[in-house]
Each structure stands twice: as C-alpha cells, then as structure tokens.
Amino acid sequence: MKKIISGKVREVYDLEDGRMVIVTTDRISAFDVILPVTIPGKGQVLNALSQFWFGYTKDIVKSHFISSDLKDMPADFQKSEFEGRAMLVKKLKMVPYEVIVRGYMFGSMYEAYKKGEPFLGTKFTKEYQQAEKLDEPLVTPSTKAAEGHDINVTLDAMKKDLGEELGSKIEKAALGIYKRCYDYAYSKGIIIADTKFEFGLDEDGELVLGDEVLTPDSSRFWNRDTYKLGTSPASYDKQFVRDWLKDNKLAGSADIKTIPQDIVDKTAALYRECQAKLAGN
C-alpha cells in the first residue's frame, strides 16, 4: 500500500491489487489555496453524498465504489479517525477530462452570453437572465493543465480526442446522471445549477463513474426556496469562506494565518444542511 495522491481535500492510497482507498479530509481550499483551517465533518459529508449518488445512479453507469465499511480495508484504516471518510474503490484508467454539466445560465457562460459570444461552441438564440434555467443542460468538458487552471474545451474537441464512441458514452452518462439527480434534488429543496463528473475505464474497457459526485465541492447547489431569477443565488458550499477572503483582500494569498471561527461554523452548518436535505443524516 502506498499513498499516490495528496490533494487539496483527498488522500489516495494504492492497495496495488486493483483497488484504492480514498480518504476525504476536512481540509478546505479557496482560490486554489489550501486554507490553514479545517471544516469539522466536511469530509464525512462529501463521502456520504458521493456514496448516496453512486447508488442512486448505478443503473445509468456503474461507479468505482466498492465499500465504505472499514472492515473491508487494510488494518491501517480500521481506526475511528477514518470512520465515514474512507472509501474502498476500484482503480481505473481515468479519462483526462472533467465533464461539466451546466443547467443554468451562470458564471463564465453568462459572461460570454452578455458579450454576445458563443460559449464553447454553443450559440444562444433566445434571451436569458442571469441564473435562468437553460432549455437543455450543456456538457462542457475541461482538460487538466500541467500547471495552473483547467482548460475548457468544446464537447466536439473531447470527442475528437477520445473517439466518437467513448465521447458520446460520456456525454450520455453525464446528462443522464444530471437530469435524474436534478429532479431528485429539486424535490428536496436544492437546485443543481451545474456539476462536474470524472470518468474512467475499468479492466474491460467499460465506462465507470469515479472520484466524487454531486457534492457541494464539485457542484453549484442553490436553495430552491430562495432562488430568484436575475440574481446570483447563494450556494451550499464554501461561499462564506470565499466572501471573507475577498472582503479581507486575501483571495489567492498564501499568507492566510487563520479564518474566523464563526465563518468555519457557518460553513460546516451549510455542508451538514446539504447532506441532511439530500441524503438524510
């Protein structure tokens, strides 16, 4: 067993038998900086939501999830500190794209729309307000840059790179997951404005959903009851942290010493509320 990844939030261990253990920590990052505080319970929330969605969408596309029972993992993980935050998964050959599904006119897409520009190959022929639901969700992939930010590409570019068959399978799976989970989340009081998926191939070359799925870290969740067209809705994520960093001119700074406790507490409560609404406690 060896640690192969130490990311902003997750630690990944290769069991060297075709399986891995992913540990989701309480770390939090903002503006590409890992902050010097943790959000209590955040890792367990992300783990619980991913596990819930893997089960909810398994008939659309299978996932890499095997077990969250510590007894199924090596002895090093059979400790209370890993309870609820460790996941045993199948090792995949990952597709080198993040697959973003956007259901609402927002963010960089809205910025392009306001300028009258197409967004990653899509031209908009109707008028939209900020945060308005699109007629149909869009799949907009991004590819990992060697350094710096991910690079957005068109769906056609991804299909050309991966091949039409695999690219179309990914598009169909991403849209299928988004649409089903959107309807469920909406019934629970949460709007999934956009989200990102990561896919891989198993030993048989079959498409498999990996990484995390439909968490506040990988998605833009809005409160259905306070959502208002033409505004920038508040998100179920680290917005309290981002706002505090902006207000104190620390966004992207590596010199952050701490974050006020009330900001930490509000953020933790928001994550817990999101889990309670979608997957119960």
Backbone as a ProteinNet text record, in pm:
[ID]
protein_1_A
[PRIMARY]
MKKIISGKVREVYDLEDGRMVIVTTDRISAFDVILPVTIPGKGQVLNALSQFWFGYTKDIVKSHFISSDLKDMPADFQKSEFEGRAMLVKKLKMVPYEVIVRGYMFGSMYEAYKKGEPFLGTKFTKEYQQAEKLDEPLVTPSTKAAEGHDINVTLDAMKKDLGEELGSKIEKAALGIYKRCYDYAYSKGIIIADTKFEFGLDEDGELVLGDEVLTPDSSRFWNRDTYKLGTSPASYDKQFVRDWLKDNKLAGSADIKTIPQDIVDKTAALYRECQAKLAGN
[TERTIARY]
84.9	0	88.5	57	134	41.6	74	-1.6	42.5	-54	-19.3	-64.7	-160	-208.5	-235.1	-191.8	-230.8	-284.2	-414.7	-477.1	-520.2	-599.5	-646.9	-736.4	-811.6	-905.7	-881.3	-839.9	-834	-692.8	-680.8	-560.2	-596.4	-515	-546.1	-433	-470.8	-375.6	-398.8	-292.9	-299.8	-271.6	-368.5	-350.9	-273.2	-244.2	-162.7	-223.2	-355.8	-427.3	-548.1	-543.7	-655.6	-756.2	-725.3	-815.3	-738.5	-813.7	-756.4	-844.9	-787.9	-865.3	-853.7	-968.6	-972.4	-1021	-941.7	-977.8	-1010.7	-1131.1	-1175.1	-1157	-1069.4	-1036	-1132.1	-1110.4	-1188.9	-1119.2	-1013.5	-943.4	-1036	-1006.3	-1084.5	-988.8	-1017.1	-936.8	-1028	-969.4	-1042.3	-942.7	-982	-895	-760.5	-770.2	-653.3	-552	-594.6	-506.6	-570.1	-493.6	-541.4	-532.3	-643.7	-650.4	-600.2	-553.8	-496.2	-600.3	-720.6	-826.1	-894.1	-965.1	-1048.3	-1193.8	-1283.3	-1427.4	-1477.1	-1509.9	-1544.7	-1657.2	-1630.5	-1731.3	-1743.4	-1670.7	-1684	-1652.1	-1543.8	-1505.7	-1611.4	-1673.3	-1778.2	-1902	-1932.7	-2045.2	-2018.9	-1899.7	-1866.9	-1871	-1818.1	-1817.1	-1958.2	-2041.8	-2178.3	-2259	-2242.6	-2317.3	-2271.2	-2141	-2091.4	-2144.2	-2137.2	-2185.9	-2335	-2412.1	-2555.6	-2581.2	-2512.8	-2534.8	-2483.2	-2372.1	-2324.1	-2433.4	-2500.5	-2608.3	-2730.6	-2759.3	-2879.8	-2869.6	-2748.8	-2730.9	-2665.4	-2657.3	-2580.7	-2640.4	-2769.1	-2827.6	-2800.3	-2751.5	-2712.8	-2569.3	-2481.4	-2340.7	-2286.8	-2210.6	-2156.9	-2045.6	-2016.4	-1916.8	-1799.5	-1697.1	-1578.6	-1596.9	-1709.1	-1732.3	-1743.3	-1670.1	-1678.7	-1740.5	-1685	-1733.3	-1686.9	-1764.7	-1721.3	-1706.4	-1717.4	-1701.1	-1551.8	-1505.1	-1362.7	-1309.6	-1396	-1352.8	-1310.3	-1353.5	-1314.9	-1181.4	-1123.3	-1000	-881.9	-760.1	-643.6	-650.7	-579.2	-584.8	-549.4	-463.8	-424.8	-542.8	-651.9	-768.9	-880.1	-859.8	-963.4	-949.7	-958.8	-946.1	-1059.2	-1095.1	-1209	-1189.5	-1064.4	-1039.5	-1082.1	-1096.8	-1135.4	-1284.9	-1355.5	-1497.1	-1575.3	-1645	-1729.3	-1655.7	-1522.2	-1448.2	-1355.1	-1356.2	-1274.1	-1363.4	-1319.6	-1396.9	-1304.8	-1340.5	-1266.9	-1323.6	-1235.7	-1282.6	-1197.3	-1253.3	-1179.5	-1087.8	-966	-871.8	-908.7	-908.8	-950	-839.2	-850.7	-771.7	-855	-818.8	-904.8	-902.5	-1020.2	-1031.7	-976.4	-890.7	-822.7	-908.5	-1034.4	-1125.6	-1214.3	-1244.1	-1355.8	-1475.4	-1587.9	-1705.7	-1806.3	-1819.8	-1906.6	-2042	-2147.9	-2283.9	-2343.4	-2388.4	-2443.2	-2591.7	-2671.7	-2815.7	-2873.3	-2789.6	-2838.1	-2740.4	-2795.1	-2714.1	-2643.7	-2516.3	-2446.6	-2296	-2222.5	-2077.4	-2015.6	-1913.9	-1841.8	-1930.9	-2030.5	-2124.2	-2207.6	-2250.7	-2328.9	-2243.6	-2116.2	-2026.3	-2011.4	-1996.4	-1986.1	-2116.9	-2228.5	-2360.2	-2382.7	-2345.2	-2365.5	-2286.7	-2173.8	-2092.3	-2138.9	-2243	-2291.3	-2202.3	-2119.3	-2025.8	-2078.8	-2044	-2077.9	-1997.4	-2048.2	-1978.1	-1937.5	-1809.3	-1754.6	-1832.7	-1856.8	-1922.3	-2073	-2133.6	-2279.8	-2321.8	-2409.9	-2465.5	-2606.9	-2636.8	-2766.9	-2855.6	-2970.9	-3061	-3176.5	-3196.2	-3302.9	-3241.9	-3323.5	-3276.4	-3280.4	-3174.9	-3166.5	-3136.9	-3188.7	-3147.4	-3041.7	-2968.4	-2871.8	-2943.3	-2882.3	-2933.4	-3063.4	-3091.9	-3211.8	-3181.7	-3278.6	-3261.8	-3252.9	-3155.9	-3141.7	-3251.5	-3282.8	-3381.6	-3335.8	-3207	-3146.3	-3008.4	-2968	-2834	-2724.5	-2611.3	-2497.4	-2384.3	-2314.3	-2194	-2073.7	-1992	-1874.7	-1753.1	-1672.7	-1557.3	-1445.4	-1356.5	-1232.2	-1119.9	-1003.1	-887.7	-788.2	-720	-627	-503.4	-468.9	-345.8	-229.7	-111.7	6.4	32.7	5.8	18	-98.2	-139.3	-243.6	-382.6	-473.2	-614.6	-644.9	-757.6	-806.3	-841.2	-843.4	-870.3	-1004	-1099.9	-1228.8	-1214.5	-1282	-1280.6	-1423.7	-1444.9	-1577.3	-1601.5	-1727.7	-1764.2	-1709.8	-1716	-1663.9	-1513.7	-1441.3	-1296.8	-1267.4	-1344.8	-1325.9	-1354.9	-1463.3	-1499.3	-1393.2	-1337.5	-1232.8	-1109.4	-1078.3	-960.6	-980.5	-1097.7	-1122.3	-1180.3	-1234.8	-1307.6	-1456.8	-1530.6	-1674	-1749.3	-1714.7	-1789.5	-1775.5	-1651.1	-1630.3	-1681.9	-1655.7	-1702.6	-1853.6	-1924.7	-2071.2	-2123	-2054.1	-2092.9	-2081	-1972.7	-1952	-2059.5	-2088.9	-2193.8	-2327.8	-2364	-2493.2	-2500.6	-2391.1	-2389.5	-2398.4	-2322.1	-2321	-2458.7	-2522.5	-2656.2	-2758.8	-2746.2	-2840.6	-2832.6	-2710.6	-2692.4	-2746.3	-2708.9	-2750.1	-2902	-2968	-3112.9	-3185.8	-3144.2	-3211.3	-3187.5	-3064	-3031.4	-3084.8	-3094.4	-3154.6	-3298.5	-3375.6	-3516.7	-3528.8	-3442.5	-3447.1	-3411.3	-3300.5	-3255	-3359.5	-3420.6	-3521.2	-3637.2	-3674.7	-3784	-3745.1	-3614.9	-3565.7	-3528.4	-3553.6	-3530.3	-3397.4	-3324.7	-3194.9	-3193.3	-3144	-3125.8	-2979.7	-2956.9	-2821.6	-2800.3	-2732.9	-2713	-2610.2	-2503.2	-2403.1	-2320.6	-2249.6	-2169.1	-2061.9	-1964.6	-1861.1	-1850.3	-1825.9	-1806.6	-1668.4	-1618	-1496.5	-1523.5	-1477	-1499.7	-1366.9	-1372.4	-1256.3	-1300.7	-1204.6	-1231.9	-1180	-1260.2	-1214.6	-1131.7	-1100.1	-1012.7	-1076.2	-1208.4	-1278.8	-1305.6	-1254.8	-1277.5	-1415.2	-1486.4	-1621.5	-1614.8	-1704.2	-1708.6	-1755.5	-1684	-1714	-1705.8	-1800.5	-1801.6	-1707	-1616.1	-1518.2	-1515.7	-1410.7	-1386.8	-1503.8	-1544.1	-1662.4	-1775	-1897.4	-2009.2	-2116.1	-2155	-2264.6	-2253.2	-2136.4	-2115	-2110.5	-2116.7	-2102.9	-1966.7	-1865.4	-1734	-1724.8	-1806.1	-1797	-1915.6	-2005.9	-2130.8	-2167.2	-2256.7	-2315.2	-2458.1	-2481.9	-2614.2	-2677.8	-2802.6	-2877.5	-2998.7	-3039.9	-3160.9	-3282.6	-3363.7	-3480.1	-3574.6	-3590.3	-3691.4	-3649.6	-3519	-3473.2	-3419.9	-3419.7	-3372.5	-3456.7	-3389.7	-3459.7	-3392	-3470.1	-3419.5	-3355.6	-3245.2	-3178.9	-3082.6	-3057.5	-2966.8	-2852.3	-2762.9	-2657.4	-2693.8	-2760.6	-2811.1	-2698.3	-2726.5	-2629.4	-2613.9	-2490.4	-2461	-2442.1	-2469.2	-2440.2	-2294.6	-2203.5	-2063.1	-1978	-1858.8	-1766.8	-1778.4	-1899	-1916.9	-1885.2	-1917.7	-1884.5	-1733.1	-1656.8	-1511	-1461	-1511.9	-1469.7	-1498.7	-1618.8	-1657.5	-1566.1	-1534	-1446.6	-1307.9	-1255.9	-1124.5	-1125.2	-1231.8	-1242.2	-1249	-1334.5	-1353.2	-1223.5	-1138.4	-1012.8	-892.6	-923	-819.4	-715.4	-765.3	-678.1	-705.7	-791.9	-824.9	-699.9	-664.2	-547.7	-415.9	-419.2	-296	-246.4	-115.5	-55.2	-21.3	-54.4	-18.1	-133.6	-237.5	-352.8	-311.6	-334.9	-295.9	-410	-531.5	-646.2	-773.5	-885.2	-1017.8	-1102.5	-1182.2	-1262.4	-1351.3	-1367.5	-1443.3	-1587.6	-1648.1	-1787.5	-1801.4	-1700.7	-1702.8	-1690.3	-1602.3	-1586.7	-1717.5	-1780.5	-1904	-2018.3	-2031	-2137.2	-2116.9	-1991.3	-1962	-1991.2	-1951.9	-1979.1	-2129.1	-2205.4	-2350.6	-2413.5	-2359.5	-2412.2	-2389.5	-2271.6	-2243.3	-2337.4	-2357.3	-2445	-2589.5	-2632.6	-2769.7	-2788.1	-2687.3	-2692.7	-2706.9	-2626.7	-2635.1	-2771.4	-2820.4	-2948.4	-3061.6	-3060.4	-3166.4	-3162.2	-3040.7	-3027.7	-3021.4	-2951.6	-2927.5	-2963.4	-3021.7	-3050.1	-2922.9	-2936.6	-2819.9	-2744.6
-119	0	124	218.1	342.2	459.1	574.9	695.7	745.5	765.7	811.1	953.5	1002.8	1139.4	1201.8	1325.1	1405.2	1535.4	1541	1654.5	1762.3	1854.6	1963.6	1912.1	1806.2	1752.4	1603.4	1528.2	1382.1	1326.3	1214.5	1133	1001.1	959	837.5	736.6	613.9	506.9	392.5	347.5	236.2	106.6	14.7	-113.7	-211.9	-170.9	-247.5	-384	-390.8	-512.6	-478.2	-357.7	-312.1	-229.8	-204	-124.1	-7.9	91.2	205.1	239.2	311.2	371.4	522.3	588.7	734.7	786.3	870.4	930.8	1077	1117	1254.9	1331.4	1428.3	1504	1621.1	1694	1815.3	1940.8	1921.8	2039.2	2117.5	2244.1	2328.7	2419	2437.4	2527.1	2632.6	2744.1	2851.1	2930.1	2963.6	3037	2964.4	2828.1	2742.2	2741.7	2779.5	2776.8	2688.9	2594.3	2515.1	2602.6	2617.6	2711.2	2646.5	2727.8	2675.2	2639.8	2606.3	2561.4	2440.2	2365.5	2256.7	2286.5	2225	2239.6	2109.5	2108.7	1983.7	1907	1780.7	1693.6	1706.1	1798.7	1821.2	1694.6	1627	1507	1398.7	1383.6	1282.8	1318.6	1447.2	1491.4	1459.2	1493.8	1467.7	1317.7	1238.4	1093.6	1036.9	1081.5	1030.1	1065.8	1188.4	1229.8	1152.8	1137.5	1061.5	918.7	856.6	719.1	710.3	807.1	809	818	910.5	929.6	812.5	749.8	632.1	525.3	506.2	407.9	450.2	579.8	631.4	627.5	624.5	631.1	505.5	399	281.4	211.4	235.7	174.6	258.7	381.1	465.8	433.7	433	397.6	345.4	238.8	186.6	277.6	267.7	354.7	272.5	344.3	278.2	234.9	270.5	242.8	92.8	46.9	-92.6	-99.6	-25	-34	86.6	119.8	220.7	158	25.3	-47.8	-63.6	-10.1	-14.6	-157.2	-251.8	-391.4	-449	-385.2	-431.7	-373.6	-288	-217.5	-269.3	-239	-279.9	-229.5	-297.2	-266.4	-121.1	-60.8	78.1	173.9	133.4	220.5	182.6	77.6	32.8	105.5	237.2	324.8	426.5	477.2	569.1	694.9	737.7	861.5	851.1	726.8	707.9	676.2	664.7	629.3	735.5	692.2	782.1	865.1	853.4	935.9	855.6	721.2	636.2	554.9	539.6	467.5	374.5	246.9	148.8	150	169.3	184.4	101.2	81.2	14	114.9	70.5	156.8	160	277.1	295.5	360.7	347.8	429.2	554.1	665.4	782.9	852.3	896.5	979.5	1117.9	1176.4	1301.3	1426.6	1416.7	1531.8	1536.1	1656.5	1677.5	1710.6	1647.7	1664.4	1749.3	1873.7	1969.1	1973.4	1961.4	1975.3	2102	2190.2	2318.9	2323.8	2350.9	2356	2495.7	2593.3	2731.3	2829.9	2942.1	3048.1	3122.5	3087	3141.8	3134.9	3209.3	3201.6	3246.3	3172.2	3208.9	3201.3	3113.6	3105.2	3233.9	3285.9	3408.8	3527.7	3527.9	3635	3636.2	3516.5	3507.6	3549.7	3507.1	3540.1	3691.8	3759.2	3904.8	3977.8	3920.7	3982.1	3943.3	3857.7	3812.5	3707.6	3643	3543.2	3402.3	3308.5	3168.4	3118	3016.2	2958.1	2816.4	2796.1	2664.1	2598.2	2677.2	2625.2	2636.4	2675.7	2688.1	2832.9	2857.9	2991.1	2995.8	3102.3	3115.7	3206.7	3154.2	3227.9	3293	3259.6	3321	3409.5	3494.1	3583.4	3513	3535.7	3475.6	3582.4	3561.2	3638.3	3558.3	3626.6	3556.6	3451.3	3333.4	3222.4	3163.6	3185.7	3127	2984.6	2896.7	2758	2749.3	2671.8	2650.6	2558.2	2568.9	2478.1	2333.4	2310.5	2178.7	2197.6	2111.3	2124.9	2102.2	2167.1	2157.2	2078.3	1999.6	1930.4	2008.5	2056.6	2138.2	2080.5	2000.6	1937.8	2037.6	1996.7	2070.6	1969.2	2008.5	1919.9	1975.7	1888.7	1931.3	1995.9	2111.6	2176.9	2122.4	2117.4	2070.6	2161.7	2290.4	2387.3	2486.2	2540.5	2643.1	2583.1	2658.9	2622.2	2520.5	2450.6	2360.1	2441.9	2373.9	2441.1	2392	2483.1	2446	2416	2310.8	2274.2	2244.1	2236	2202.4	2052.3	2016.1	1874.7	1803.8	1870.5	1810.7	1784.4	1874	1855.1	1732.3	1713.1	1594.2	1467.4	1469.6	1351.9	1321.3	1425.5	1405	1343	1386	1335.4	1191.1	1162.7	1031	931.1	981.9	898.1	918.6	915.1	944.7	849.9	722.5	624.4	652.3	665.7	691.4	829.5	929.6	1064.4	1071.5	1000.3	1000.2	925.1	817.8	745.1	835.3	911.3	1002.8	1110.5	1168	1270.9	1216	1097.8	1037.8	1008.1	953.3	921.1	1047.8	1150.5	1274.5	1340.5	1346	1406.1	1321.4	1189.5	1101.1	1116.2	1122.3	1140.2	1275.9	1379	1514.7	1527.5	1481.4	1500.5	1424.5	1301.6	1225.1	1288.1	1324.4	1377.7	1519.5	1594.3	1727.9	1717.2	1626.6	1611.5	1571.3	1478.7	1434.5	1549.7	1618	1726.5	1839	1868.7	1974.9	1941.4	1814	1771.7	1785.3	1792.6	1806.3	1950.6	2042.6	2183.3	2237.8	2161.1	2206.6	2204.9	2313.1	2322.6	2290.3	2193.9	2165.7	2251.3	2364.3	2456.8	2401.4	2346.3	2280.9	2186.5	2096.8	1999.2	1944.5	1875.6	1812.5	1664.6	1583.9	1440.7	1401.6	1291.6	1232.5	1085.3	1038.8	901.1	831.2	698.2	617.5	491.1	410.9	282.5	171.2	63.7	-49.5	-145	-260.2	-354.5	-410.9	-399.5	-446.4	-334.6	-214.7	-100.4	-39.1	-73.7	-21.6	111.6	202.5	335	325.5	394.4	389.7	531.4	564.1	693.8	688.4	786.6	785.5	914.4	930.2	1049.5	1074.7	1199.3	1232.2	1265.6	1270.2	1300.4	1379.9	1491.5	1575.5	1612.2	1666.9	1720.5	1873.1	1942.8	2088.6	2134.7	2047.6	2084.9	2071	1982.2	1956.5	2013.5	2080.6	2126.4	2264.8	2329.7	2455.3	2425	2419.4	2391.5	2522.2	2543.6	2660.6	2617.9	2701.6	2677.5	2706.8	2606.4	2622.6	2730	2740.5	2829.3	2975.8	3003.7	3143	3182.2	3087.4	3114.4	3223.4	3317.2	3426.5	3453.8	3455.6	3480.7	3618.7	3627.5	3755.7	3794.8	3703.1	3730.7	3628.8	3644	3545	3469.3	3354.5	3283.7	3237	3235.7	3184.4	3033.6	2984.9	2844.1	2767.2	2635.5	2545.9	2501.3	2587.2	2548.8	2637.6	2669.9	2749	2898.9	2945.9	3086.3	3180.2	3137.8	3222.1	3245.2	3139.1	3148.7	3238.8	3215.3	3298	3445.9	3474.1	3613.6	3678.5	3605.4	3660.5	3689.8	3598.4	3619	3740.9	3754.7	3871.1	4000.7	4000.5	4121.7	4164.4	4066.4	4096.6	4096.9	4100.8	4107	3995.1	3874.2	3757.8	3649	3676.9	3576.2	3537.4	3409.7	3360.7	3381.8	3440.6	3467.9	3342.7	3326.2	3214.5	3256.2	3380	3432.7	3428.5	3351.6	3344.1	3268.7	3329.1	3267.2	3187.9	3238.1	3169.6	3224.6	3160.2	3204.5	3216.8	3322	3337.2	3215.6	3184.1	3065.2	3071.2	3189.9	3196.4	3163.3	3193	3158.3	3006.6	2946.4	2799.9	2732.9	2783.5	2722.4	2734	2850.8	2869.7	2776.4	2760.4	2673.9	2528.6	2484.2	2346.7	2320	2417	2400.6	2389	2463.8	2460.3	2323.1	2266.4	2132.5	2029.3	2038.3	1942.4	1955.5	2080.2	2101.6	2040	2053.8	1997.8	1845.3	1781	1636.8	1593.8	1664.4	1627.5	1634.9	1739	1753.8	1644.7	1608.9	1517.3	1370	1340.8	1200.2	1163.6	1257.7	1230.7	1238.5	1223.2	1235.5	1105.6
0	0	0	-87.6	-89.4	-122.2	-61.8	-93	-230	-320.2	-454.7	-482.7	-404.6	-423.5	-287.2	-270.6	-155.7	-212.7	-231.8	-298.6	-201.2	-253.1	-168.9	-56.7	-86.5	11.9	38.4	-64.6	-53.9	-50.2	23.5	24.5	-43	-139.9	-215.1	-196.4	-158.3	-132.1	-230.8	-294.8	-389.5	-314.3	-314.3	-247.3	-334.5	-457.3	-552	-584.4	-578.5	-618.2	-705.8	-767.6	-848.6	-771.4	-642.6	-558.9	-495.7	-451.7	-381.7	-262.2	-167.1	-58.8	-72.4	-76.8	-83	51.6	113.9	242.3	218.1	255.5	235.8	365.8	365.6	486.1	504.8	612.4	639.8	587.8	509	454	361.7	348.4	258.2	181.7	54.5	-28.5	-89.2	-122.1	-190.2	-273.1	-393.8	-486.4	-502.5	-512.1	-536.3	-421.9	-301.9	-185	-76.8	-23	89.9	214.6	284.3	396.3	525.9	620	744.4	849.5	807.8	899.3	835.7	917	865.4	899	822.1	844.8	906.4	1035.4	1104.1	1033.2	1003.4	941.8	792.7	731.8	587.4	507.1	542.7	469.3	475.7	591.4	606.1	524	516	432.7	285.5	237.5	97.3	67.7	159.7	141.1	136.8	230.7	239.2	114.7	66	-52.9	-176.1	-193.7	-308.7	-305.6	-188.9	-177.6	-210.3	-162.6	-192.1	-342.3	-409.7	-552.9	-635.8	-593.8	-665.3	-669.3	-555.7	-551.5	-630.7	-626.9	-692.6	-844.8	-897.6	-1043.9	-1101.6	-1023.8	-1067.2	-1189	-1217.9	-1338.2	-1463.1	-1444.5	-1558.9	-1598.3	-1500.4	-1522.7	-1389.8	-1394	-1268.2	-1218.3	-1089.7	-1028.1	-977.3	-933.3	-878.7	-733.8	-670.8	-528.4	-501.5	-399.2	-354.2	-215.5	-120.2	17.8	97.5	200.2	297	435.5	443	568.3	595.4	707.2	737.1	747.9	781.4	793.7	659	549.2	415.6	371.1	454.7	417.5	499.8	457.9	536.4	680	768.9	911.7	942.5	860.5	883.9	882.4	815.8	804.8	902.7	978	1071	1204.2	1195.8	1311.6	1308.7	1424.4	1434.7	1351.2	1332.8	1257.7	1111.7	1060.7	921.2	904.9	1014.3	1007.5	930.3	826.6	749.3	646.3	641.5	547	456.8	468.4	382.5	289.8	166.5	66.1	-11.9	-15.5	-94.9	-236.1	-335.7	-473.2	-568.7	-686.4	-793.2	-861	-890.5	-960.8	-1109.4	-1168	-1306.5	-1388.5	-1517.9	-1609.5	-1636.1	-1572.1	-1574.6	-1710.6	-1753.3	-1873.4	-1838.7	-1922	-1884.9	-1901	-1864.2	-1872.9	-1750.4	-1703.7	-1613.8	-1701.6	-1673.2	-1757.8	-1681.1	-1721.8	-1652.6	-1721.3	-1642.7	-1694.9	-1636.1	-1724.3	-1682.3	-1716	-1614	-1634.4	-1631.2	-1592.6	-1575.4	-1637.3	-1682.6	-1741	-1628.2	-1607.8	-1492.2	-1514.1	-1432.3	-1432.5	-1563.9	-1608.3	-1730	-1853.4	-1849.8	-1962.2	-1972.2	-1859.1	-1859.5	-1904.9	-1866.3	-1908.9	-2060.7	-2119.8	-2265.7	-2331.4	-2275.1	-2330.7	-2332.2	-2221.8	-2214.5	-2323.1	-2364.1	-2468.7	-2608.5	-2615.6	-2745.7	-2809.6	-2727.7	-2779.2	-2756.6	-2844.8	-2818.8	-2699.7	-2632.4	-2518	-2551.7	-2574.2	-2606.5	-2720.1	-2823.7	-2942.8	-2945.3	-2832.1	-2825.3	-2843.9	-2941.6	-2963.9	-2904.9	-2835.5	-2771.4	-2855.7	-2895.3	-2983.6	-2908.3	-2781.6	-2703.1	-2596.1	-2537.4	-2432.8	-2296.8	-2217.6	-2084.6	-1980.6	-1861.6	-1746	-1669.6	-1583.9	-1500.3	-1416.3	-1406.2	-1325.9	-1380.2	-1507.8	-1568.4	-1616.1	-1600.1	-1641.5	-1794	-1842.4	-1985.9	-2036.6	-2165.6	-2223.5	-2209.7	-2230.6	-2212.3	-2150.9	-2057.6	-1999.9	-2103.5	-2082.3	-2173.2	-2108.6	-2189.7	-2144.3	-2194.9	-2102.5	-2139	-2067.5	-2132.7	-2066.8	-2038.7	-1951.6	-1932.9	-1919.7	-1967.9	-1961.6	-1862.4	-1791.5	-1688.3	-1750.3	-1700.5	-1743.7	-1661	-1721.2	-1648.1	-1528.7	-1547.1	-1439.2	-1450.7	-1336.7	-1340.4	-1349.3	-1410.9	-1412.9	-1523.4	-1504.2	-1608	-1732.1	-1846.4	-1973.4	-2028.6	-2045.9	-2103.3	-2251.4	-2295.4	-2437	-2480.5	-2611.8	-2661.8	-2648.8	-2649	-2646.8	-2770	-2884.1	-3007.7	-2997.5	-2931.6	-2916.3	-2831.3	-2725.4	-2642	-2720.6	-2797.4	-2876.5	-2982.1	-3039.8	-3140.4	-3076.3	-2954.6	-2884.5	-2837.3	-2778.9	-2720.5	-2819.7	-2928.8	-3022.9	-3003.6	-3112.9	-3108.8	-3015.5	-3017.1	-2936.4	-2787.2	-2739.2	-2596.8	-2558.2	-2642.4	-2612.2	-2599.4	-2686.6	-2682.3	-2560.1	-2520.6	-2399.4	-2277.2	-2272.2	-2160	-2157.8	-2273.8	-2282.5	-2234.8	-2283.5	-2246.7	-2097.1	-2041.9	-1899.2	-1814.8	-1850.4	-1773.2	-1772.2	-1888.5	-1896	-1821.9	-1833	-1764.1	-1613.5	-1561	-1416.7	-1373.5	-1447.2	-1408	-1404.8	-1510.4	-1518.4	-1408	-1381.8	-1276.4	-1139.6	-1112.4	-980.7	-962.9	-1073.1	-1066.3	-1015.7	-1074.2	-1035	-888.6	-845.5	-706	-612.8	-642	-555.2	-549.3	-664.2	-667.6	-573.3	-570.1	-481.5	-334.2	-306.8	-169.9	-135.7	-228.9	-199.9	-246.1	-331	-380	-532.4	-591.6	-736.5	-768.5	-856.3	-903.5	-1027.5	-1009.8	-1122.2	-1220.4	-1167.6	-1251.7	-1165.1	-1228.3	-1154.9	-1246.7	-1188.9	-1271.8	-1234.5	-1337.1	-1319.2	-1370.1	-1316.2	-1370.1	-1397.6	-1511.5	-1554.3	-1578.8	-1574.8	-1608.1	-1678.3	-1716.9	-1781.6	-1691.3	-1676	-1595.5	-1680.7	-1625.6	-1695.3	-1822.4	-1832.8	-1952.3	-2051.7	-2021.3	-2109	-2093.4	-1985.2	-1963.4	-1890.1	-1926.4	-1865.4	-1720.8	-1630.7	-1487.6	-1431	-1344.1	-1276.2	-1157.2	-1145.6	-1037.5	-958.4	-878	-798.1	-703	-684.8	-605.5	-701.9	-649.4	-738.7	-664.3	-724.9	-677.1	-529.6	-495.7	-361.5	-370.5	-255.8	-260.2	-311.7	-306.8	-358.5	-510	-567.4	-711.5	-788.5	-718	-779.2	-728.5	-802.9	-757.7	-716.8	-585.2	-530	-484.1	-524.7	-479.5	-398.4	-306.3	-228.5	-317.1	-339.4	-428.4	-377.1	-245.8	-189.6	-190.7	-199.2	-202.2	-340.4	-432.7	-569.4	-633.6	-698.5	-765.8	-898.7	-1003.4	-1138.2	-1146.8	-1220.7	-1240.8	-1130.8	-1036.1	-925.3	-925.8	-831	-808.8	-681.8	-694.4	-575.4	-483.7	-354.5	-257.9	-277	-260.1	-283.9	-153.7	-161.4	-49.7	-61.8	-29.8	-43.6	45.8	-0.4	80.5	53.3	20.2	-15.4	101	224.6	340.6	346.6	318.9	322.5	209.9	88.7	-26.1	0.5	50.3	74.2	178.6	285.1	388.5	331.5	249.6	189	96.6	17.6	-70.6	10.3	113.1	193.7	262.4	293.2	361.9	267.1	136	31.9	45.6	75.4	92.2	-11	-108.9	-209.9	-287.6	-282.6	-355.5	-283.8	-164.3	-90.6	-18.4	-14.8	58.8	202.1	238.1	370.8	470.9	441.3	531	657.9	773.4	900.9	963.2	951.2	1009.5	948	978.1	934.8	1061.1	1076.6	1198.5	1226.6	1354.1	1393.1	1346	1344.7	1301.6	1153	1071.5	930.5	914.9	995.3	995.4	1036.2	1142.6	1193.3	1091.7	1028.7	929.1	809.6	769	654.3	688.2	806.5	848.9	853.1	903.7	912.2	773.9	677.5	541.5	477	497.3	445.3	508	639.2	707.3	658.6	638.1	589	451.4	366	231.9	237.3	322.7	335.5	389.6	491.1	551.6	449.6	366	267	159.4	117.1	3.9	43.6	152	184.5	327.1	402.2	542.1	623.8	755.1	843.5	854.5
[MASK]
+++++++++++++++++++++++++++++++++++++++++++++++++++++++++++++++++++++++++++++++++++++++++++++++++++++++++++++++++++++++++++++++++++++++++++++++++++++++++++++++++++++++++++++++++++++++++++++++++++++++++++++++++++++++++++++++++++++++++++++++++++++++++++++++++++++++++++++++++++++++++

